[in-house]
Amino acid sequence: MITISKNKFLLLSTLIAVLVFLPLTVKSQIIIDIQVSPNVLNLQNSGEVVTVHTDIAYGLVVGATVTLNDVAISWWKSDDQGNFVAKFNISDIKNLPLKIGDLNTLVLTGTTINGDEFIGSYDVKVINVLPASKKK
């Protein structure tokens, strides 16, 4: 007969429970393709939104969970192919720590209705050029 102390029994039963239920709690990360518009972000631009087009189905996304470099989404919609499109206030994106004259990586993250995380990235050039019409 094998005897196990109460502490070892509790430790062993906890370990077994973790191993049994671990596959149910591990979520996957889905890599998606995105395109950002504008693809050149002029800090002097008077535009209102940054639009992110994705290749993930609109119906799979929990819209309120979506962020772009930790900036909360403003609103979202479906495109003509049924894919998720995210809209962000351009002023919030301009307030990120951006490197002027360089490519900056914007990272879109969110959660699906199944609890899986998705992520996609896109490089945009950041410039700070006053439009010709405003130089006069």
N, CA, C and O atoms as CSV, one atom per row, in Angstrom:
chain,resi,resn,atom,element,x,y,z
A,1,MET,N,N,0.833,-1.171,0.000
A,1,MET,CA,C,0.000,0.000,0.000
A,1,MET,C,C,0.885,1.244,0.000
A,1,MET,O,O,1.861,1.323,0.746
A,2,ILE,N,N,0.535,2.209,-0.840
A,2,ILE,CA,C,1.280,3.453,-0.916
A,2,ILE,C,C,0.543,4.500,-0.089
A,2,ILE,O,O,-0.668,4.680,-0.223
A,3,THR,N,N,1.281,5.171,0.750
A,3,THR,CA,C,0.668,6.241,1.542
A,3,THR,C,C,1.214,7.578,1.061
A,3,THR,O,O,2.409,7.726,0.807
A,4,ILE,N,N,0.328,8.532,0.943
A,4,ILE,CA,C,0.694,9.874,0.501
A,4,ILE,C,C,0.203,10.855,1.560
A,4,ILE,O,O,-0.932,10.770,2.028
A,5,SER,N,N,1.061,11.767,1.919
A,5,SER,CA,C,0.662,12.769,2.900
A,5,SER,C,C,-0.421,13.670,2.293
A,5,SER,O,O,-0.576,13.745,1.074
A,6,LYS,N,N,-1.158,14.344,3.163
A,6,LYS,CA,C,-2.241,15.211,2.723
A,6,LYS,C,C,-1.714,16.329,1.817
A,6,LYS,O,O,-2.347,16.650,0.812
A,7,ASN,N,N,-0.572,16.923,2.156
A,7,ASN,CA,C,-0.001,18.000,1.336
A,7,ASN,C,C,0.410,17.499,-0.045
A,7,ASN,O,O,0.165,18.164,-1.051
A,8,LYS,N,N,1.035,16.321,-0.088
A,8,LYS,CA,C,1.430,15.765,-1.383
A,8,LYS,C,C,0.214,15.403,-2.213
A,8,LYS,O,O,0.220,15.560,-3.434
A,9,PHE,N,N,-0.836,14.916,-1.549
A,9,PHE,CA,C,-2.070,14.572,-2.251
A,9,PHE,C,C,-2.690,15.831,-2.869
A,9,PHE,O,O,-3.111,15.811,-4.026
A,10,LEU,N,N,-2.746,16.921,-2.103
A,10,LEU,CA,C,-3.305,18.170,-2.611
A,10,LEU,C,C,-2.478,18.704,-3.785
A,10,LEU,O,O,-3.028,19.166,-4.785
A,11,LEU,N,N,-1.161,18.635,-3.650
A,11,LEU,CA,C,-0.285,19.088,-4.729
A,11,LEU,C,C,-0.479,18.247,-5.978
A,11,LEU,O,O,-0.581,18.779,-7.084
A,12,LEU,N,N,-0.529,16.929,-5.800
A,12,LEU,CA,C,-0.712,16.021,-6.927
A,12,LEU,C,C,-2.076,16.218,-7.582
A,12,LEU,O,O,-2.162,16.218,-8.811
A,13,SER,N,N,-3.126,16.382,-6.819
A,13,SER,CA,C,-4.460,16.564,-7.393
A,13,SER,C,C,-4.571,17.911,-8.107
A,13,SER,O,O,-5.247,18.020,-9.130
A,14,THR,N,N,-3.909,18.932,-7.568
A,14,THR,CA,C,-3.899,20.236,-8.237
A,14,THR,C,C,-3.166,20.153,-9.565
A,14,THR,O,O,-3.632,20.699,-10.565
A,15,LEU,N,N,-2.034,19.482,-9.586
A,15,LEU,CA,C,-1.271,19.313,-10.818
A,15,LEU,C,C,-2.076,18.565,-11.868
A,15,LEU,O,O,-2.072,18.941,-13.040
A,16,ILE,N,N,-2.762,17.517,-11.459
A,16,ILE,CA,C,-3.590,16.747,-12.395
A,16,ILE,C,C,-4.711,17.624,-12.951
A,16,ILE,O,O,-4.996,17.587,-14.148
A,17,ALA,N,N,-5.345,18.414,-12.082
A,17,ALA,CA,C,-6.430,19.298,-12.531
A,17,ALA,C,C,-5.917,20.316,-13.540
A,17,ALA,O,O,-6.590,20.593,-14.532
A,18,VAL,N,N,-4.738,20.874,-13.301
A,18,VAL,CA,C,-4.161,21.853,-14.226
A,18,VAL,C,C,-3.870,21.192,-15.561
A,18,VAL,O,O,-4.173,21.762,-16.609
A,19,LEU,N,N,-3.293,20.011,-15.543
A,19,LEU,CA,C,-2.957,19.322,-16.784
A,19,LEU,C,C,-4.198,18.923,-17.567
A,19,LEU,O,O,-4.190,18.943,-18.798
A,20,VAL,N,N,-5.261,18.563,-16.865
A,20,VAL,CA,C,-6.487,18.147,-17.533
A,20,VAL,C,C,-7.188,19.342,-18.175
A,20,VAL,O,O,-7.679,19.244,-19.299
A,21,PHE,N,N,-7.237,20.468,-17.464
A,21,PHE,CA,C,-7.993,21.610,-17.950
A,21,PHE,C,C,-7.163,22.632,-18.733
A,21,PHE,O,O,-7.732,23.555,-19.314
A,22,LEU,N,N,-5.855,22.494,-18.763
A,22,LEU,CA,C,-4.996,23.433,-19.466
A,22,LEU,C,C,-5.369,23.600,-20.936
A,22,LEU,O,O,-5.432,24.730,-21.420
A,23,PRO,N,N,-5.620,22.504,-21.664
A,23,PRO,CA,C,-5.963,22.686,-23.080
A,23,PRO,C,C,-7.241,23.495,-23.288
A,23,PRO,O,O,-7.420,24.093,-24.349
A,24,LEU,N,N,-8.129,23.527,-22.299
A,24,LEU,CA,C,-9.363,24.282,-22.446
A,24,LEU,C,C,-9.156,25.777,-22.237
A,24,LEU,O,O,-9.961,26.583,-22.702
A,25,THR,N,N,-8.089,26.153,-21.544
A,25,THR,CA,C,-7.898,27.556,-21.223
A,25,THR,C,C,-6.872,28.238,-22.129
A,25,THR,O,O,-6.799,29.466,-22.139
A,26,VAL,N,N,-6.097,27.500,-22.871
A,26,VAL,CA,C,-5.090,28.097,-23.750
A,26,VAL,C,C,-5.777,28.551,-25.036
A,26,VAL,O,O,-6.396,27.754,-25.741
A,27,LYS,N,N,-5.657,29.834,-25.323
A,27,LYS,CA,C,-6.241,30.385,-26.539
A,27,LYS,C,C,-5.140,30.570,-27.575
A,27,LYS,O,O,-3.970,30.753,-27.241
A,28,SER,N,N,-5.540,30.519,-28.819
A,28,SER,CA,C,-4.541,30.688,-29.875
A,28,SER,C,C,-4.464,32.150,-30.307
A,28,SER,O,O,-5.361,32.945,-30.026
A,29,GLN,N,N,-3.388,32.482,-30.989
A,29,GLN,CA,C,-3.222,33.818,-31.545
A,29,GLN,C,C,-3.263,33.695,-33.062
A,29,GLN,O,O,-2.503,32.934,-33.661
A,30,ILE,N,N,-4.152,34.446,-33.659
A,30,ILE,CA,C,-4.347,34.417,-35.095
A,30,ILE,C,C,-3.604,35.601,-35.710
A,30,ILE,O,O,-3.814,36.748,-35.315
A,31,ILE,N,N,-2.741,35.318,-36.673
A,31,ILE,CA,C,-2.019,36.370,-37.389
A,31,ILE,C,C,-2.874,36.779,-38.584
A,31,ILE,O,O,-3.258,35.940,-39.399
A,32,ILE,N,N,-3.169,38.078,-38.683
A,32,ILE,CA,C,-3.977,38.577,-39.794
A,32,ILE,C,C,-3.170,39.584,-40.605
A,32,ILE,O,O,-2.189,40.149,-40.122
A,33,ASP,N,N,-3.601,39.797,-41.846
A,33,ASP,CA,C,-3.024,40.833,-42.691
A,33,ASP,C,C,-3.867,42.092,-42.546
A,33,ASP,O,O,-5.096,42.032,-42.509
A,34,ILE,N,N,-3.188,43.232,-42.464
A,34,ILE,CA,C,-3.902,44.504,-42.392
A,34,ILE,C,C,-3.279,45.497,-43.363
A,34,ILE,O,O,-2.122,45.361,-43.762
A,35,GLN,N,N,-4.068,46.493,-43.733
A,35,GLN,CA,C,-3.593,47.636,-44.512
A,35,GLN,C,C,-4.118,48.891,-43.828
A,35,GLN,O,O,-5.288,48.971,-43.456
A,36,VAL,N,N,-3.234,49.865,-43.671
A,36,VAL,CA,C,-3.587,51.104,-42.983
A,36,VAL,C,C,-3.690,52.231,-43.997
A,36,VAL,O,O,-2.867,52.359,-44.903
A,37,SER,N,N,-4.716,53.038,-43.818
A,37,SER,CA,C,-4.911,54.207,-44.673
A,37,SER,C,C,-5.148,55.418,-43.770
A,37,SER,O,O,-6.054,55.382,-42.937
A,38,PRO,N,N,-4.378,56.465,-43.906
A,38,PRO,CA,C,-3.360,56.674,-44.931
A,38,PRO,C,C,-2.094,55.876,-44.629
A,38,PRO,O,O,-1.766,55.627,-43.469
A,39,ASN,N,N,-1.383,55.475,-45.697
A,39,ASN,CA,C,-0.141,54.717,-45.489
A,39,ASN,C,C,1.053,55.644,-45.268
A,39,ASN,O,O,2.132,55.188,-44.889
A,40,VAL,N,N,0.862,56.946,-45.503
A,40,VAL,CA,C,1.820,57.982,-45.096
A,40,VAL,C,C,1.031,58.927,-44.189
A,40,VAL,O,O,0.080,59.577,-44.622
A,41,LEU,N,N,1.437,58.985,-42.950
A,41,LEU,CA,C,0.733,59.789,-41.960
A,41,LEU,C,C,1.436,61.136,-41.812
A,41,LEU,O,O,2.534,61.225,-41.262
A,42,ASN,N,N,0.777,62.187,-42.319
A,42,ASN,CA,C,1.316,63.539,-42.208
A,42,ASN,C,C,0.744,64.165,-40.936
A,42,ASN,O,O,-0.469,64.338,-40.819
A,43,LEU,N,N,1.603,64.499,-39.998
A,43,LEU,CA,C,1.153,65.070,-38.737
A,43,LEU,C,C,0.451,66.411,-38.930
A,43,LEU,O,O,-0.263,66.868,-38.037
A,44,GLN,N,N,0.647,67.053,-40.099
A,44,GLN,CA,C,-0.016,68.321,-40.413
A,44,GLN,C,C,-1.354,68.115,-41.139
A,44,GLN,O,O,-2.069,69.080,-41.407
A,45,ASN,N,N,-1.689,66.868,-41.453
A,45,ASN,CA,C,-2.920,66.546,-42.151
A,45,ASN,C,C,-4.118,66.852,-41.264
A,45,ASN,O,O,-4.080,66.618,-40.056
A,46,SER,N,N,-5.175,67.373,-41.861
A,46,SER,CA,C,-6.377,67.676,-41.097
A,46,SER,C,C,-7.416,66.553,-41.172
A,46,SER,O,O,-8.577,66.752,-40.814
A,47,GLY,N,N,-6.998,65.382,-41.635
A,47,GLY,CA,C,-7.907,64.244,-41.704
A,47,GLY,C,C,-8.454,63.870,-40.339
A,47,GLY,O,O,-7.945,64.315,-39.311
A,48,GLU,N,N,-9.492,63.051,-40.337
A,48,GLU,CA,C,-10.160,62.712,-39.086
A,48,GLU,C,C,-9.961,61.282,-38.627
A,48,GLU,O,O,-10.034,61.009,-37.429
A,49,VAL,N,N,-9.709,60.352,-39.556
A,49,VAL,CA,C,-9.622,58.949,-39.164
A,49,VAL,C,C,-8.428,58.243,-39.795
A,49,VAL,O,O,-7.936,58.626,-40.856
A,50,VAL,N,N,-7.986,57.206,-39.106
A,50,VAL,CA,C,-7.065,56.209,-39.647
A,50,VAL,C,C,-7.907,54.957,-39.809
A,50,VAL,O,O,-8.550,54.505,-38.862
A,51,THR,N,N,-7.902,54.398,-41.008
A,51,THR,CA,C,-8.701,53.222,-41.316
A,51,THR,C,C,-7.794,52.009,-41.447
A,51,THR,O,O,-6.750,52.072,-42.095
A,52,VAL,N,N,-8.196,50.905,-40.829
A,52,VAL,CA,C,-7.431,49.665,-40.924
A,52,VAL,C,C,-8.327,48.598,-41.544
A,52,VAL,O,O,-9.345,48.208,-40.971
A,53,HIS,N,N,-7.929,48.137,-42.723
A,53,HIS,CA,C,-8.635,47.052,-43.404
A,53,HIS,C,C,-7.971,45.733,-43.005
A,53,HIS,O,O,-6.744,45.645,-42.960
A,54,THR,N,N,-8.767,44.721,-42.720
A,54,THR,CA,C,-8.235,43.426,-42.295
A,54,THR,C,C,-8.710,42.322,-43.233
A,54,THR,O,O,-9.546,42.538,-44.110
A,55,ASP,N,N,-8.149,41.129,-43.020
A,55,ASP,CA,C,-8.624,39.958,-43.759
A,55,ASP,C,C,-9.335,38.977,-42.834
A,55,ASP,O,O,-9.451,37.798,-43.167
A,56,ILE,N,N,-9.813,39.441,-41.674
A,56,ILE,CA,C,-10.556,38.595,-40.749
A,56,ILE,C,C,-12.045,38.903,-40.898
A,56,ILE,O,O,-12.429,40.064,-41.045
A,57,ALA,N,N,-12.872,37.878,-40.861
A,57,ALA,CA,C,-14.311,38.048,-41.064
A,57,ALA,C,C,-14.921,38.939,-39.982
A,57,ALA,O,O,-14.631,38.791,-38.794
A,58,TYR,N,N,-15.759,39.853,-40.415
A,58,TYR,CA,C,-16.410,40.803,-39.515
A,58,TYR,C,C,-17.133,40.085,-38.375
A,58,TYR,O,O,-17.059,40.511,-37.222
A,59,GLY,N,N,-17.823,39.010,-38.696
A,59,GLY,CA,C,-18.620,38.291,-37.704
A,59,GLY,C,C,-17.806,37.578,-36.639
A,59,GLY,O,O,-18.362,37.147,-35.630
A,60,LEU,N,N,-16.507,37.446,-36.841
A,60,LEU,CA,C,-15.652,36.775,-35.853
A,60,LEU,C,C,-15.096,37.724,-34.794
A,60,LEU,O,O,-14.605,37.270,-33.761
A,61,VAL,N,N,-15.166,39.035,-35.034
A,61,VAL,CA,C,-14.464,40.011,-34.201
A,61,VAL,C,C,-15.383,40.622,-33.151
A,61,VAL,O,O,-16.518,41.000,-33.438
A,62,VAL,N,N,-14.864,40.710,-31.919
A,62,VAL,CA,C,-15.527,41.496,-30.877
A,62,VAL,C,C,-14.972,42.913,-31.031
A,62,VAL,O,O,-13.882,43.217,-30.546
A,63,GLY,N,N,-15.722,43.765,-31.702
A,63,GLY,CA,C,-15.246,45.079,-32.107
A,63,GLY,C,C,-14.677,45.922,-30.985
A,63,GLY,O,O,-13.662,46.593,-31.171
A,64,ALA,N,N,-15.310,45.901,-29.830
A,64,ALA,CA,C,-14.879,46.754,-28.717
A,64,ALA,C,C,-13.516,46.367,-28.155
A,64,ALA,O,O,-12.933,47.134,-27.388
A,65,THR,N,N,-12.994,45.197,-28.517
A,65,THR,CA,C,-11.690,44.751,-28.010
A,65,THR,C,C,-10.532,45.202,-28.886
A,65,THR,O,O,-9.373,45.005,-28.522
A,66,VAL,N,N,-10.821,45.796,-30.017
A,66,VAL,CA,C,-9.795,46.115,-31.007
A,66,VAL,C,C,-9.053,47.401,-30.632
A,66,VAL,O,O,-9.656,48.410,-30.267
A,67,THR,N,N,-7.729,47.327,-30.736
A,67,THR,CA,C,-6.879,48.500,-30.501
A,67,THR,C,C,-5.816,48.585,-31.592
A,67,THR,O,O,-5.495,47.594,-32.249
A,68,LEU,N,N,-5.282,49.782,-31.770
A,68,LEU,CA,C,-4.162,50.023,-32.675
A,68,LEU,C,C,-3.080,50.693,-31.842
A,68,LEU,O,O,-3.222,51.850,-31.447
A,69,ASN,N,N,-2.002,49.971,-31.576
A,69,ASN,CA,C,-0.948,50.455,-30.676
A,69,ASN,C,C,-1.553,50.941,-29.358
A,69,ASN,O,O,-1.191,51.999,-28.845
A,70,ASP,N,N,-2.468,50.157,-28.830
A,70,ASP,CA,C,-3.160,50.419,-27.554
A,70,ASP,C,C,-4.130,51.595,-27.603
A,70,ASP,O,O,-4.624,52.014,-26.557
A,71,VAL,N,N,-4.418,52.137,-28.780
A,71,VAL,CA,C,-5.444,53.173,-28.932
A,71,VAL,C,C,-6.776,52.469,-29.172
A,71,VAL,O,O,-6.881,51.607,-30.043
A,72,ALA,N,N,-7.787,52.839,-28.399
A,72,ALA,CA,C,-9.106,52.213,-28.526
A,72,ALA,C,C,-9.747,52.551,-29.870
A,72,ALA,O,O,-9.573,53.646,-30.404
A,73,ILE,N,N,-10.476,51.603,-30.391
A,73,ILE,CA,C,-11.180,51.771,-31.657
A,73,ILE,C,C,-12.289,52.808,-31.492
A,73,ILE,O,O,-12.904,52.900,-30.430
A,74,SER,N,N,-12.544,53.595,-32.556
A,74,SER,CA,C,-13.635,54.577,-32.535
A,74,SER,C,C,-14.935,53.948,-33.015
A,74,SER,O,O,-15.978,54.074,-32.373
A,75,TRP,N,N,-14.853,53.263,-34.163
A,75,TRP,CA,C,-16.012,52.543,-34.682
A,75,TRP,C,C,-15.527,51.529,-35.703
A,75,TRP,O,O,-14.367,51.555,-36.116
A,76,TRP,N,N,-16.411,50.644,-36.102
A,76,TRP,CA,C,-16.025,49.576,-37.013
A,76,TRP,C,C,-17.180,49.237,-37.932
A,76,TRP,O,O,-18.335,49.585,-37.684
A,77,LYS,N,N,-16.824,48.540,-39.010
A,77,LYS,CA,C,-17.821,48.155,-40.003
A,77,LYS,C,C,-17.309,46.954,-40.777
A,77,LYS,O,O,-16.194,46.481,-40.553
A,78,SER,N,N,-18.125,46.475,-41.677
A,78,SER,CA,C,-17.762,45.391,-42.581
A,78,SER,C,C,-17.492,45.985,-43.959
A,78,SER,O,O,-18.180,46.912,-44.387
A,79,ASP,N,N,-16.476,45.441,-44.662
A,79,ASP,CA,C,-16.251,45.896,-46.032
A,79,ASP,C,C,-17.082,45.058,-47.001
A,79,ASP,O,O,-17.858,44.205,-46.569
A,80,ASP,N,N,-16.928,45.289,-48.291
A,80,ASP,CA,C,-17.723,44.585,-49.298
A,80,ASP,C,C,-17.464,43.074,-49.339
A,80,ASP,O,O,-18.297,42.311,-49.827
A,81,GLN,N,N,-16.301,42.649,-48.822
A,81,GLN,CA,C,-15.978,41.215,-48.794
A,81,GLN,C,C,-16.380,40.563,-47.462
A,81,GLN,O,O,-16.163,39.367,-47.268
A,82,GLY,N,N,-16.956,41.337,-46.558
A,82,GLY,CA,C,-17.364,40.797,-45.262
A,82,GLY,C,C,-16.246,40.797,-44.231
A,82,GLY,O,O,-16.359,40.143,-43.195
A,83,ASN,N,N,-15.167,41.526,-44.505
A,83,ASN,CA,C,-14.042,41.605,-43.569
A,83,ASN,C,C,-14.193,42.791,-42.630
A,83,ASN,O,O,-14.896,43.757,-42.928
A,84,PHE,N,N,-13.524,42.698,-41.501
A,84,PHE,CA,C,-13.573,43.715,-40.460
A,84,PHE,C,C,-12.751,44.933,-40.866
A,84,PHE,O,O,-11.622,44.802,-41.339
A,85,VAL,N,N,-13.328,46.115,-40.678
A,85,VAL,CA,C,-12.648,47.384,-40.928
A,85,VAL,C,C,-12.723,48.202,-39.643
A,85,VAL,O,O,-13.801,48.399,-39.083
A,86,ALA,N,N,-11.567,48.677,-39.182
A,86,ALA,CA,C,-11.495,49.443,-37.939
A,86,ALA,C,C,-11.215,50.909,-38.247
A,86,ALA,O,O,-10.454,51.228,-39.160
A,87,LYS,N,N,-11.833,51.788,-37.481
A,87,LYS,CA,C,-11.626,53.228,-37.634
A,87,LYS,C,C,-11.125,53.791,-36.305
A,87,LYS,O,O,-11.665,53.484,-35.242
A,88,PHE,N,N,-10.076,54.626,-36.385
A,88,PHE,CA,C,-9.470,55.240,-35.203
A,88,PHE,C,C,-9.393,56.739,-35.413
A,88,PHE,O,O,-9.170,57.198,-36.533
A,89,ASN,N,N,-9.575,57.511,-34.341
A,89,ASN,CA,C,-9.409,58.963,-34.429
A,89,ASN,C,C,-7.955,59.259,-34.772
A,89,ASN,O,O,-7.041,58.808,-34.082
A,90,ILE,N,N,-7.746,60.023,-35.849
A,90,ILE,CA,C,-6.382,60.299,-36.299
A,90,ILE,C,C,-5.597,61.064,-35.238
A,90,ILE,O,O,-4.383,60.891,-35.125
A,91,SER,N,N,-6.267,61.898,-34.469
A,91,SER,CA,C,-5.553,62.662,-33.431
A,91,SER,C,C,-4.969,61.733,-32.367
A,91,SER,O,O,-3.891,61.999,-31.835
A,92,ASP,N,N,-5.680,60.640,-32.055
A,92,ASP,CA,C,-5.150,59.666,-31.087
A,92,ASP,C,C,-3.909,58.968,-31.634
A,92,ASP,O,O,-2.965,58.700,-30.891
A,93,ILE,N,N,-3.911,58.676,-32.930
A,93,ILE,CA,C,-2.756,58.015,-33.547
A,93,ILE,C,C,-1.590,58.998,-33.643
A,93,ILE,O,O,-0.442,58.614,-33.419
A,94,LYS,N,N,-1.868,60.258,-33.971
A,94,LYS,CA,C,-0.810,61.272,-34.047
A,94,LYS,C,C,-0.151,61.498,-32.689
A,94,LYS,O,O,1.009,61.905,-32.623
A,95,ASN,N,N,-0.881,61.239,-31.609
A,95,ASN,CA,C,-0.334,61.437,-30.260
A,95,ASN,C,C,0.545,60.286,-29.784
A,95,ASN,O,O,1.118,60.357,-28.697
A,96,LEU,N,N,0.658,59.222,-30.589
A,96,LEU,CA,C,1.557,58.124,-30.240
A,96,LEU,C,C,3.007,58.600,-30.365
A,96,LEU,O,O,3.274,59.571,-31.073
A,97,PRO,N,N,3.942,57.934,-29.689
A,97,PRO,CA,C,5.358,58.287,-29.891
A,97,PRO,C,C,5.827,57.797,-31.267
A,97,PRO,O,O,6.230,56.645,-31.426
A,98,LEU,N,N,5.765,58.681,-32.239
A,98,LEU,CA,C,6.087,58.341,-33.625
A,98,LEU,C,C,7.419,58.958,-34.028
A,98,LEU,O,O,7.783,60.038,-33.564
A,99,LYS,N,N,8.135,58.263,-34.891
A,99,LYS,CA,C,9.411,58.755,-35.412
A,99,LYS,C,C,9.157,59.429,-36.755
A,99,LYS,O,O,8.818,58.766,-37.735
A,100,ILE,N,N,9.322,60.737,-36.795
A,100,ILE,CA,C,9.089,61.495,-38.017
A,100,ILE,C,C,10.183,61.174,-39.034
A,100,ILE,O,O,11.369,61.140,-38.703
A,101,GLY,N,N,9.760,60.938,-40.278
A,101,GLY,CA,C,10.681,60.626,-41.358
A,101,GLY,C,C,11.008,59.150,-41.472
A,101,GLY,O,O,11.728,58.744,-42.384
A,102,ASP,N,N,10.492,58.347,-40.565
A,102,ASP,CA,C,10.767,56.906,-40.553
A,102,ASP,C,C,9.479,56.109,-40.715
A,102,ASP,O,O,8.368,56.632,-40.618
A,103,LEU,N,N,9.684,54.815,-40.967
A,103,LEU,CA,C,8.560,53.893,-40.923
A,103,LEU,C,C,8.247,53.591,-39.464
A,103,LEU,O,O,9.150,53.384,-38.654
A,104,ASN,N,N,6.972,53.567,-39.142
A,104,ASN,CA,C,6.494,53.250,-37.806
A,104,ASN,C,C,5.542,52.072,-37.927
A,104,ASN,O,O,4.668,52.065,-38.794
A,105,THR,N,N,5.703,51.083,-37.070
A,105,THR,CA,C,4.857,49.904,-37.116
A,105,THR,C,C,3.607,50.129,-36.277
A,105,THR,O,O,3.680,50.417,-35.083
A,106,LEU,N,N,2.457,49.991,-36.933
A,106,LEU,CA,C,1.182,50.041,-36.234
A,106,LEU,C,C,0.689,48.609,-36.071
A,106,LEU,O,O,0.681,47.831,-37.026
A,107,VAL,N,N,0.280,48.269,-34.853
A,107,VAL,CA,C,-0.123,46.898,-34.531
A,107,VAL,C,C,-1.582,46.887,-34.107
A,107,VAL,O,O,-1.961,47.529,-33.127
A,108,LEU,N,N,-2.394,46.153,-34.853
A,108,LEU,CA,C,-3.805,45.982,-34.555
A,108,LEU,C,C,-3.975,44.693,-33.769
A,108,LEU,O,O,-3.490,43.643,-34.190
A,109,THR,N,N,-4.656,44.758,-32.638
A,109,THR,CA,C,-4.946,43.567,-31.842
A,109,THR,C,C,-6.413,43.553,-31.472
A,109,THR,O,O,-7.080,44.588,-31.469
A,110,GLY,N,N,-6.899,42.376,-31.162
A,110,GLY,CA,C,-8.289,42.231,-30.726
A,110,GLY,C,C,-8.585,40.801,-30.367
A,110,GLY,O,O,-7.698,39.948,-30.354
A,111,THR,N,N,-9.846,40.548,-30.076
A,111,THR,CA,C,-10.304,39.229,-29.652
A,111,THR,C,C,-11.453,38.780,-30.545
A,111,THR,O,O,-12.284,39.584,-30.966
A,112,THR,N,N,-11.485,37.484,-30.824
A,112,THR,CA,C,-12.587,36.921,-31.603
A,112,THR,C,C,-13.712,36.509,-30.657
A,112,THR,O,O,-13.547,36.503,-29.437
A,113,ILE,N,N,-14.846,36.169,-31.238
A,113,ILE,CA,C,-15.986,35.722,-30.439
A,113,ILE,C,C,-15.689,34.397,-29.741
A,113,ILE,O,O,-16.382,34.029,-28.792
A,114,ASN,N,N,-14.671,33.682,-30.200
A,114,ASN,CA,C,-14.258,32.418,-29.575
A,114,ASN,C,C,-13.232,32.634,-28.475
A,114,ASN,O,O,-12.804,31.676,-27.832
A,115,GLY,N,N,-12.831,33.889,-28.249
A,115,GLY,CA,C,-11.851,34.195,-27.218
A,115,GLY,C,C,-10.412,34.137,-27.689
A,115,GLY,O,O,-9.493,34.337,-26.895
A,116,ASP,N,N,-10.201,33.867,-28.970
A,116,ASP,CA,C,-8.845,33.865,-29.513
A,116,ASP,C,C,-8.401,35.302,-29.766
A,116,ASP,O,O,-9.216,36.168,-30.083
A,117,GLU,N,N,-7.105,35.544,-29.624
A,117,GLU,CA,C,-6.559,36.860,-29.921
A,117,GLU,C,C,-6.093,36.883,-31.370
A,117,GLU,O,O,-5.640,35.873,-31.907
A,118,PHE,N,N,-6.213,38.061,-31.999
A,118,PHE,CA,C,-5.647,38.214,-33.340
A,118,PHE,C,C,-4.734,39.430,-33.332
A,118,PHE,O,O,-4.878,40.342,-32.518
A,119,ILE,N,N,-3.790,39.412,-34.266
A,119,ILE,CA,C,-2.806,40.486,-34.341
A,119,ILE,C,C,-2.359,40.656,-35.790
A,119,ILE,O,O,-2.195,39.684,-36.527
A,120,GLY,N,N,-2.167,41.908,-36.177
A,120,GLY,CA,C,-1.645,42.223,-37.498
A,120,GLY,C,C,-0.853,43.509,-37.413
A,120,GLY,O,O,-1.147,44.365,-36.578
A,121,SER,N,N,0.146,43.659,-38.264
A,121,SER,CA,C,0.962,44.872,-38.225
A,121,SER,C,C,1.166,45.425,-39.628
A,121,SER,O,O,1.079,44.714,-40.629
A,122,TYR,N,N,1.444,46.736,-39.656
A,122,TYR,CA,C,1.627,47.427,-40.924
A,122,TYR,C,C,2.534,48.619,-40.664
A,122,TYR,O,O,2.376,49.315,-39.662
A,123,ASP,N,N,3.483,48.856,-41.561
A,123,ASP,CA,C,4.400,49.988,-41.419
A,123,ASP,C,C,3.876,51.187,-42.201
A,123,ASP,O,O,3.531,51.079,-43.377
A,124,VAL,N,N,3.823,52.335,-41.522
A,124,VAL,CA,C,3.446,53.581,-42.184
A,124,VAL,C,C,4.578,54.581,-42.016
A,124,VAL,O,O,5.262,54.603,-40.993
A,125,LYS,N,N,4.762,55.402,-43.029
A,125,LYS,CA,C,5.757,56.471,-42.932
A,125,LYS,C,C,5.084,57.658,-42.260
A,125,LYS,O,O,3.933,57.981,-42.554
A,126,VAL,N,N,5.809,58.303,-41.360
A,126,VAL,CA,C,5.294,59.480,-40.666
A,126,VAL,C,C,6.096,60.693,-41.114
A,126,VAL,O,O,7.325,60.703,-41.054
A,127,ILE,N,N,5.370,61.720,-41.565
A,127,ILE,CA,C,6.010,62.964,-41.988
A,127,ILE,C,C,5.350,64.132,-41.248
A,127,ILE,O,O,4.282,63.981,-40.655
A,128,ASN,N,N,5.985,65.262,-41.292
A,128,ASN,CA,C,5.454,66.462,-40.652
A,128,ASN,C,C,5.649,67.626,-41.624
A,128,ASN,O,O,6.513,68.482,-41.433
A,129,VAL,N,N,4.815,67.631,-42.681
A,129,VAL,CA,C,4.961,68.586,-43.765
A,129,VAL,C,C,3.691,69.426,-43.866
A,129,VAL,O,O,2.589,68.895,-43.998
A,130,LEU,N,N,3.861,70.724,-43.802
A,130,LEU,CA,C,2.746,71.648,-43.968
A,130,LEU,C,C,2.308,71.617,-45.427
A,130,LEU,O,O,3.137,71.809,-46.316
A,131,PRO,N,N,1.022,71.380,-45.697
A,131,PRO,CA,C,0.545,71.357,-47.096
A,131,PRO,C,C,0.842,72.691,-47.791
A,131,PRO,O,O,0.845,73.745,-47.153
A,132,ALA,N,N,1.089,72.633,-49.092
A,132,ALA,CA,C,1.435,73.824,-49.888
A,132,ALA,C,C,0.369,74.902,-49.753
A,132,ALA,O,O,0.703,76.087,-49.723
A,133,SER,N,N,-0.891,74.530,-49.672
A,133,SER,CA,C,-1.978,75.515,-49.593
A,133,SER,C,C,-1.935,76.297,-48.283
A,133,SER,O,O,-2.492,77.393,-48.218
A,134,LYS,N,N,-1.301,75.778,-47.247
A,134,LYS,CA,C,-1.250,76.457,-45.963
A,134,LYS,C,C,0.074,77.214,-45.751
A,134,LYS,O,O,0.243,77.902,-44.744
A,135,LYS,N,N,1.001,77.084,-46.698
A,135,LYS,CA,C,2.304,77.757,-46.565
A,135,LYS,C,C,2.214,79.227,-46.939
A,135,LYS,O,O,3.098,80.007,-46.585
A,136,LYS,N,N,1.176,79.614,-47.639
A,136,LYS,CA,C,1.050,80.997,-48.133
A,136,LYS,C,C,0.712,81.954,-47.021
A,136,LYS,O,O,0.570,83.153,-47.260
